[in-house]
């Protein structure tokens, strides 16, 4: 019980640093907001040194939730704009591309080589040599349709 009463402002700052380290090692963009709340709790304790530990924990919890909610709200209203929106969405980069099949599509399933990768495909049965267009991706499976020439 006395250990809980001995919480000082720098304990909260150490927690903040630990949370930042966790954020660096496992970039979830979640621990950062809790680190900010821990730092602010330490600042509040520095200003009001007689604050009981229960109020410190409550303040930390409330500020953690508020900071996370405020960030989520801000991010949904102001998404990051980039000149390469498909950079980390490799499969979606291939939508609209026309490919010649090296293996037939049988029973609605097949495989296709696109650049340096092999992808599963689904579509109408057709022989090897048929040109197909990638129209959609479902998880890691391309949906294709036969190209009419």
C-alpha positions in Angstrom: 0.0 0.0 0.0 2.8 2.4 0.8 4.4 1.7 -2.6 1.2 3.0 -4.3 1.4 6.1 -2.2 5.0 6.7 -3.3 4.2 7.4 -7.0 6.0 10.5 -8.1 5.8 12.6 -11.3 8.9 11.0 -12.8 7.3 7.5 -12.5 4.7 8.7 -15.0 7.4 10.1 -17.2 9.3 6.8 -17.2 6.0 5.1 -18.2 5.7 7.6 -21.0 9.2 6.8 -22.3 8.5 3.1 -22.0 5.3 3.5 -24.0 7.2 5.5 -26.7 9.7 2.7 -26.9 6.9 0.2 -27.3 5.5 2.4 -30.1 8.9 2.5 -31.9 9.3 -1.3 -31.6 5.7 -2.2 -32.5 4.3 0.7 -34.5 0.7 0.5 -33.7 0.1 4.2 -33.3 -1.8 3.5 -30.2 0.9 3.5 -27.4 1.9 7.0 -28.5 -1.4 8.5 -27.2 -1.1 6.6 -23.9 2.5 7.9 -23.6 1.2 11.5 -24.0 -1.4 10.8 -21.3 1.3 9.4 -19.0 3.5 12.5 -19.6 0.6 14.8 -18.9 -0.3 12.9 -15.8 3.3 13.4 -14.6 2.9 17.1 -15.4 -0.3 17.3 -13.4 1.4 15.5 -10.5 4.3 17.9 -10.7 1.9 20.8 -10.4 -0.3 19.1 -7.7 2.1 16.9 -5.7 -0.5 15.9 -3.1 -2.7 14.2 -5.7 -3.7 10.7 -4.5 -2.7 7.7 -6.7 -6.3 6.8 -7.4 -6.8 10.2 -9.1 -3.6 9.8 -10.9 -4.7 6.5 -12.4 -8.1 7.9 -13.2 -6.5 11.0 -14.9 -4.2 8.8 -16.9 -7.1 6.5 -18.0 -9.3 9.4 -19.0 -6.6 11.2 -20.9 -5.6 8.0 -22.7 -9.1 7.4 -23.9 -9.6 11.1 -24.8 -6.4 11.4 -26.8 -7.1 8.2 -28.7 -10.7 9.2 -29.5 -9.6 12.7 -30.5 -6.9 11.3 -32.8 -9.3 8.9 -34.4 -11.8 11.6 -35.1 -9.1 13.9 -36.5 -7.7 11.2 -38.7 -11.1 10.2 -40.2 -11.8 13.8 -41.1 -8.3 14.5 -42.4 -6.8 11.3 -44.0 -3.3 11.3 -45.2 -3.1 12.3 -48.8 -0.4 10.7 -50.9 0.7 10.7 -54.5 0.9 6.9 -54.4 -2.3 5.7 -52.6 -1.8 2.0 -53.8 1.8 1.8 -52.5 1.1 -0.8 -49.8 -1.9 -2.3 -51.5 -0.1 -4.4 -54.1 -3.0 -6.4 -55.3 -5.1 -3.4 -56.0 -2.3 -2.0 -58.2 -3.1 -4.7 -60.7 -6.8 -4.0 -61.1 -7.6 -3.2 -64.8 -4.5 -5.0 -66.0 -4.8 -7.5 -68.9 -2.9 -10.7 -68.6 -2.4 -13.7 -70.9 -3.0 -17.0 -69.1 -0.2 -19.5 -69.1 -2.4 -22.1 -67.3 -6.1 -22.6 -67.9 -8.8 -21.7 -65.5 -10.6 -24.9 -64.5 -13.6 -25.2 -62.3 -13.5 -21.4 -61.9 -10.0 -21.4 -60.3 -6.5 -21.0 -61.6 -3.2 -19.3 -61.1 -1.5 -16.5 -63.0 2.0 -15.0 -63.0 2.0 -11.2 -62.6 5.4 -9.6 -62.6 7.4 -11.6 -60.0 4.5 -13.2 -58.1 2.0 -16.0 -58.6 -1.6 -15.1 -57.8 -4.8 -17.2 -57.5 -7.5 -16.2 -59.8 -11.2 -16.9 -60.2 -13.3 -16.5 -63.3 -14.9 -18.3 -66.2 -13.3 -21.5 -67.4 -10.9 -20.8 -70.3 -7.9 -22.4 -71.9 -4.2 -21.2 -71.6 -3.4 -18.3 -73.9 -6.7 -16.5 -73.2 -6.4 -12.8 -72.3 -8.1 -11.9 -69.1 -8.6 -8.6 -67.3 -8.3 -8.3 -63.5 -11.5 -6.6 -62.4 -11.4 -7.0 -58.6 -9.3 -8.5 -55.7 -10.9 -10.4 -52.9 -8.2 -10.9 -50.2 -5.4 -12.4 -52.3 -7.5 -13.8 -55.1 -8.0 -11.9 -58.3 -11.4 -11.9 -60.0 -10.9 -11.9 -63.7 -13.1 -11.7 -66.9 -12.3 -12.8 -70.4 -11.2 -9.9 -72.7 -13.2 -9.8 -75.9 -11.1 -8.9 -78.9 
